Amino acid sequence: MLTKCLQKINDRKLQSIICHNTSELLSELQFVQSSVFDKKTVVSHTVSKIPMVNTLIDDLVLTLANAAYEIWPVWYGEQVLVSNSDNYLADNFTSHFLNKQDKYVKRISKRWLKNSILCCLEKKIPLYSSFSSNIHAAQLALAIEPDNLVFIVCLEDLVHRKERLIGFAKAIEWCLQETKASFIVLIPERYQNQKELETILYKSVIAEKKYSNEEIPEKEERKHGIWPFEGRPHPFSPGEQKLSEYLEKDKELAGLFKFNQRVSTIRGNHYFVDLLWQEGFCIIEVDGFTFHSSKSSFKKDRFRDYELIIKGYTVLRLPHDEVMGEIDSSIDRIRDVVNFCRKKT
């Protein structure tokens, strides 16, 4: 259901999906074929407990700021090379973006852009206190994806509080207006007839019920994400970050693997994989609990492995907890698989 909505949604529309289990539906993003993300960037935000409307707006803006910081220096759909030896000032970056982005230059705030670039260069998220939430929301969304940004908001709060539901709807409408993004809102089925949400439930669709209450996974602390993410460890995966650090220290394994790569299967499907050693046809997946704990996720993982294996790939799956707690053991497993692939080829 979420995949279909991602494929169809455009022109800054709002689509609400009524779900039995909102977090389970959100986990589909881990298994979506890469083609779905063509010319789209997806940012997600999960609301575990609905706060006051102003606090929720601040939270949504903060998620956009985190996403913009994590993809920096890829802003406005292009990348500016930055290295430790760069001596460019914020003015140089500002001029670069303004000169290149003729299509969007009228929507870009030069003052916001300069201050936000300074934040990123200082390794801080681009939230400068002198700007309003309206300006931040509009400018951050533009920097992340100027044409096809999709913001997914996943509501998990099952406590019936009418005033908070009204605030939730108002915050979504506000963000829709300010960001000019398309919105997909995942709403628990118990709220499908709530008058307080009627402004965002217009033309909502109902997701097929697949999961029992016993299959709802325990949540992790991370409450936001961004897709797709290519070429480096995902900023919201501590396991990928740690593997990257330790692989680069290993004389035998350093430089072999690239993170978050697109691969095609023998059936013509295209997927993102966590780590890829292309020459050795070797794939490493880091399985976190949130996206790999349900029966549905397990089946999708197995089917994807099947397609990759018959294409010739060797697939090694490492539990995220093991990577974080037993990194030396994980590196040894990767080394064994690399040696196996070398002998095979």
N, C-alpha and C positions, 0 to 999 in steps of 0.2 A: 504493500500500500504506500509506504513512504517513498519507495523508489519511483513508483508511478507518478506521485505528486511532484517529485523533483524533476522528472522528465517534462511534465506539462506546465509547471508553474512559470510564469514570466510576467513582464509588464507590471511589476510592483503590486502583485495581487496578494490577498490574504486567503489562506486555505486552512481551515480547522479540521482535525481528524479526531474523531471520538474513538478512544482506545480502551480496551480492557486493562492493558498494562502499558503505560506510556513509555517507560524506560526500556522495555523490551522492544517496542517498535523503533525507538531511537537507535537501538543497537544494530539495526539493519544497515546503518551507514558503514559499519566495518566490513560488510560483505557486498556492497554495491559495486557493480562493474565500473571501471574507471571512465568509460565513455559517458556515464551519467553526469560526471563532473565537467565535461567539456564546456569551456566558456562559462563555468559556474564556480563560485566559491561558497561553501556552506559553513556557517558559524552556528554553533548550538549553545543554548543556555538552559540549564535545568533549575526549576524552582521547586525546592523541597518543601518549603513552608512560605506561603505568600506573605511578604512584608507589607508595610504601608506603601502607598502608590509611589511616593517620592523616592523611597528606598529602593523599590523595584526598578524604577527608572535608572537610578544610579548604578544598580547591579548590571542592568543591560548595557549601559554605556561602558562600564568597567570590562565586561566581556569583550566588547568591540575593541577596547584599548589593548587588552591582552592579545587578542588576535592580530591586531595591527603591529604590535611590538614583535610578536613571534615570527611574522613573515617579513619584517624589515630586513633588508632594504628592498624587498619586492613590493613596491607601492604603485598604484594606478596601472597595474598590469604589466609592469616592466621592472627590471632589476638594475640597481646601481651597484657597481662593485665597490666594496668597502673592505679594507684590510687594516691591520694594526699600524701600518706605516702611512696611512692616509692622513694628510694634514688639511683636508678640506674643511672649511667652515660651514655652518648651517646655510649661509647665503649661497654657497656654491650648489648645494643640494637643492635648495629652494628654486634657484634659477633653472637648474636642470629639469626639474619636474614641470615647472611652469612653461618652459620653452618646448618641452616634448608633448605636453598634454593640451594641445590646442582645443580639442573637443570638449574638455572639461574645465578649462582655465577659468571660465566665468563662475563656476561653482566652487572653485578652490579659494580658500582664505589664505592669502600669503602670510599674514601674521600668525595664524594658527599653524600653518605648515612649517614655518621657520622654528617656532617654539617646540613643536612636536618632534622635529628632526633633532633638535638639541637634546631633547629627552632621550631619544633612541641612541644617540651618540654617547650619552652619559650612562647608557644601560638602564634606563628607567622607562616605564610604560608612558606613552604619550597622553598624559592627562595633566594639563596645565591649569592651575587653579583660577586664573583670571578669565577663563572662557566658560560660557554657560553650557549646560547639558545639551541644549539644542544644537549649539555650534559643534560640540564634540561629536554628537551622534551623527550629524550630517557629514562632517569632515572625515571621521574615522571610517564610516561606511564607504565613502568615496575612495579613500586610500586603499582599503582592503580589496574592493572590487567595484570599479566604476559603472559597470553595465549589468552584471548578473549576480548580485549578492543575494543569497537566500539565508534568512535568519530563522532557525528552528528553535522554538521555545517549548520545552517539555515541562508540563505541570504534573507534579507528583503529589501535591498537597491534597489529602482526602478529608481534611477537617472542614466542615461546612460552616463558613463564616461569610455571610452575604456581603458585608462591607468590604472585605478583602477581595472577594470575587469581582465586585464592581471596580475596585482599584486595579486588579489584574487586567481587566478588559481595557480600562483607560490607558494603562501603561503600554499595552500592545498597540493600541490605536495611535498613541503618541509616537512610539518608536517607528511605526509604519510610515507615519507622516514625515518624520524628521530624517530618516535614513534613506527614503526612497527605495528600500529593498523589498524583495518579496518575502512574505512571512508564512511559515507553516507552524501552526500551534497544535500540540498534542495534548488533548484534554481527556481526563478520566471519564469513563462512561456514566458515572453517577451524576455528572454535571451537564449531561446533554440537553436537559430541559430547563436549566436554570435561566430565569429571566435576566439575572445580573450579567450573564455572559452573552446575551442575545446579539449584541453588536458584533461579536467575533464568531458566533456560531452560525451566521448566515451562510447557507449553502455548504454546511459542514458535511463530511462524509464519515461513514462508520467503518472502522477497520475490522477485518474478520477476526473473531475471537479464537485464539489458538492455545492460550496458556491457562493453566489452573493457578490458583493462588499459591500453591505449594512450589511452583516453579519460578516465582518472582525472586531474582537474585538480590542478595544484600548489596547495598550501594557503596561505592567508593566515594572518597572525598571530592574528587574532581567533578565540577558541575558545569564545565563548558568545554568546547572543542572546536576544531576547524578542519575542514576537508576541502579538497585534497591537500596533502602535504608531501612534497616530493624532494628527494635529493639529500636529505639530512634527517637525523633522528627526530621523531615527533616531539615537540616541546612539552606535550602533556603525557608522555610516556617515560617515567623515570627509568624503566627497564632498558628502553632503547638508548637513553642518554648514558646509562652506566655501561652498556655493552660497547657503545662507541668509544668511550674513554679507555676501556680495557683492551679492546681490539687494537687500537692505535699504539698501545704500549707493547703489544706482542710482535716480536720480530718476524714470526712466521705468518701471522694473519693480517698484519697492518696493510691497509690499502686494498685488500681483496674485495671487501663487501661495500656495496652502496645501499643506503637506507631509503625506504619508501619508494620503490620502483614499480613501474607498470610492466606487467608481463602478459603475454597472450597464451592461450591454451590451444590444444589441437582442435577444439570445437569452435574456435573463433571468439571465445569469451576473453575479456581483458580484466585483470585484477591488479590491485596494489598489494605488494608483499613488503614485509618489514625490512628484511635484509636480502640482498641478491648478490651472489658471485656469478656473474654472467658466463665467464669463461668455463667455470666448472659446473654450470647448470645446477647450482646449489642455492636453496632458499632457506632462510631461518625466520621463523615466526615467533614473536613474543606474545604469549596468550595471557592477557589480563582477565581478572574475574568478571568485570562488568560486561564485557562483550563476548565472553566465551563460556558462560556458565549454564545457559539454558539448553534444553533439548534441541530447539530450533537452531541455535548457534552451533551446537555440536555437529548436527547434520550438515549445515552449510560448510563448516570447516572441512569435514570429511569429503564432501563432494568436490570442493575446490582442490583439495590435496589430490584426489583421484585424477582430476583433469590435468593438474600440473605434472603428476607422475607419468601419465601416459604421453605427455609431451617430452619427457626425458629429464625432468627436474628431480633432484633429491630434496626432500622437505624435512627439516628438523623443527619440531615445536618445543619451545622452552617455556615453562610456566613463569609468569612475571615474578611471583614471589621467590622462585628459585634464583632468578637472575639477581634480584635485589639482595637475597640473603646468602647465596652460595655462588658468587660470581666466578670464582676459580673453577668450580665444577662445570659451570656453563661454558666457560672458555675451553675447557678440556673437551667437552662434547662437540663443540664447533670444530676444534682441531681434528678430532677423530673423523668427523664427517667430511672435512676438507681433504684429509688424507685418503679416505675412501673414494671420494670423487676423482682425485688425481689418479688413483690406481685404475678406476673404471674407464677413464678417458685415455 
